[in-house]
Amino acid sequence: MTQADAVLRDLIARILEGHGFGRSGGTFVRRLEEVVQSVELQKSQWGRQYYLNIGFWILALGPIARVRDRDMQIRLRFDLVLPAEERARIASLLDLDSLLEQHERLSELESLLHRALVPFLEAERSVSALRRGVEEGPLKSGFIKANAKEFLTRPQ
């Protein structure tokens, strides 16, 4: 990991840890009453591009032993949370090969994470919030495992 990679990871850690997330490698985890949330910084195998993967585990469906993005019941990339006009910008900010000065990248990324990622995670803290997100919000664009979809779309 280069210094630029570590600085990116540390920025994300500082923001998420300030909101109750713990860190395990490149994954940040927050255990709430009904839901476990995860944010994973994933590096592309083809270059120095990164992606932020968001995951949710519904505790009513059973305990979670190990929090990994691929195991989460609901998963989506952070760019799907953003308005269409901002998706290219987050890709550029998370691409360490893009021609941005480090201070510009970090400042803009920090602002975007505070403005979009943190409020999204705060809004998705419960089963009822996930239910709304799957029905009409950005979660409907994500990957939802069959058991979670059945649970969240079941009449109450």
Beta strands, then each sheet from edge to edge (+ up, - down):
strand 1: 22-24
strand 2: 27-31
strand 3: 35-43
strand 4: 50-58
strand 5: 74-77
strand 6: 143-144
sheet 1: 1+ 2- 3+ 4- 5+ 6-
end
